[in-house]
Amino acid sequence: MKVEDDPYELRAGVPSVDVFRRLRTDAGLSDRDPEAVALALPRTWYGVVLHHEGEPVGMGRVVGDGGTAFQIVDICVHPAHRGRGLGGRIMAALTGELERRAPATAYVSLIADGPARFLYEKFGFVDVAAHDSIGMYRP
């Protein structure tokens, strides 16, 4: 979706393996194994790539089983483009697609790193600990 006089364009899809890895590391997220990324990207339920004058500068994905469980992952914006509401545009696209296509009973989760939680709260996400649950992962 391109807006007149806006140098940013949000396109549905996923980046290449190399662009995915670059966007993550440029944004301060951990790198991922290229073979694992090559397996993961085609299995994305819905993804977007943010472009600035044709160059990818941000992204986000939804992964899941297509019915009961979804997770929002890989949200990132290059540091040179932060502070312009672009993370919000990515989130709006992802949550909008979930609202359009995912069953209303689906469980949608994400992991909020640092101050990103304030962005996610604007889209209705709450701490899972508030519901006698705790998010966990296996390092």
C-alpha positions in Angstrom: 0.0 0.0 0.0 1.5 3.3 -1.2 0.3 6.7 -0.1 0.8 9.8 -2.3 4.0 11.7 -1.3 4.9 9.0 1.2 8.5 7.6 0.6 7.4 4.4 2.4 5.5 1.5 0.8 4.3 -1.6 2.7 4.0 -4.7 0.5 2.5 -8.0 1.4 5.1 -10.9 1.2 8.4 -11.9 2.7 11.9 -10.7 1.9 14.7 -12.9 0.6 16.8 -14.9 3.0 19.6 -12.3 2.8 17.3 -9.3 3.2 15.6 -11.0 6.2 18.9 -11.6 7.9 20.1 -8.1 7.2 16.9 -6.4 8.4 17.0 -8.4 11.7 20.7 -7.6 12.4 20.4 -4.0 11.3 17.5 -3.6 13.8 19.5 -5.1 16.6 17.7 -8.5 16.6 19.6 -11.8 16.6 20.7 -13.3 13.3 19.2 -16.6 12.1 20.7 -19.5 10.3 20.2 -19.0 6.5 19.0 -22.6 6.0 16.5 -22.2 8.8 15.3 -18.9 7.3 15.0 -20.5 3.8 12.7 -23.2 5.4 10.7 -20.6 7.4 9.9 -17.8 5.0 7.7 -19.8 2.6 5.7 -21.1 5.6 4.7 -17.5 6.7 0.9 -17.2 7.1 1.1 -13.5 6.3 4.0 -11.1 6.0 4.9 -7.5 5.0 8.0 -5.8 3.9 8.4 -2.0 4.3 10.3 -0.3 1.5 11.8 3.2 1.4 12.4 4.4 -2.1 12.4 0.7 -3.3 14.8 -0.5 -0.6 13.6 -2.9 2.2 13.9 -1.2 5.6 11.4 -3.1 7.8 9.3 -6.2 8.0 6.9 -8.3 10.1 5.4 -11.8 9.8 2.5 -13.9 11.2 3.2 -17.6 11.6 0.9 -20.2 12.8 -1.4 -23.2 12.1 -4.0 -21.1 10.2 -6.8 -21.8 12.7 -6.1 -22.0 16.4 -2.7 -20.4 17.0 -0.8 -17.5 15.5 2.4 -15.6 16.5 3.5 -12.2 15.3 7.3 -12.4 14.7 10.2 -10.6 13.1 8.9 -7.0 13.5 11.7 -4.7 12.8 12.5 -1.3 11.3 16.0 -0.1 10.3 17.3 2.3 13.0 17.6 5.1 10.4 13.9 5.0 9.8 12.6 4.7 13.3 10.4 7.3 15.0 8.1 7.7 12.1 5.3 5.3 13.1 6.5 2.6 10.8 6.4 -0.2 13.3 2.8 0.8 13.9 2.1 0.5 10.2 3.6 -3.0 10.1 1.6 -4.0 13.1 -1.6 -2.5 11.7 -1.1 -4.6 8.5 -0.5 -7.8 10.4 -3.3 -7.4 12.9 -5.7 -6.3 10.1 -5.0 -9.4 8.2 -5.5 -11.5 11.3 -8.9 -9.8 11.9 -9.9 -10.4 8.3 -8.8 -14.1 7.9 -8.1 -15.7 11.3 -10.9 -17.3 13.3 -12.2 -15.1 16.1 -11.3 -17.8 18.6 -7.6 -18.0 17.5 -4.9 -17.4 20.1 -2.6 -14.6 18.8 0.7 -14.0 20.7 4.0 -12.3 20.4 7.2 -11.6 22.4 7.7 -8.0 23.3 11.3 -6.9 23.6 11.9 -3.8 25.7 9.9 -0.7 24.9 8.2 -2.4 21.9 5.6 -3.5 24.4 4.1 0.0 24.3 3.5 -0.3 20.6 1.9 -3.8 21.0 -0.3 -2.6 23.8 -1.8 -0.1 21.3 -3.0 -3.1 19.2 -4.7 -4.7 22.2 -1.9 -7.0 23.4 -1.6 -7.6 27.2 0.9 -9.3 29.4 0.2 -13.0 29.6 1.3 -13.0 33.3 -1.8 -11.0 34.0 -3.9 -14.1 33.3 -2.0 -16.5 35.6 0.2 -17.6 32.6 3.8 -17.0 31.8 5.4 -16.9 28.4 8.3 -19.3 28.1 10.9 -20.3 25.5 13.6 -22.9 25.1 17.0 -21.3 24.4 
